[in-house]
Amino acid sequence: MEHLSATYIAMPDNLEELGLIAEDIMTNLQGAARGEISMANGMLELSNVDTSKEITDLMTAQRSYQFNARSITIADQMLGLINGIR
């Protein structure tokens, strides 16, 4: 595909050199095939994201970050104590 602008793409001119056939790539949106690929107003498109799993993973990542930040703080305090003893 060739990028023409922000919203338009085009088929490359050298399809035969690439071993491709335009009819195999293009989808005809006329007639009965039009109902297979379409958009409808007022319809909700569902994503394939499991929100409960993602929220659980986010909570785990936040806790890991907090633990790592706390361990760095404690290590810094210990080094400060060691420097104070000298």
Beta strands, then each sheet from edge to edge (+ up, - down):
strand 1: 2-3
strand 2: 9-10
sheet 1: 1+ 2-
end
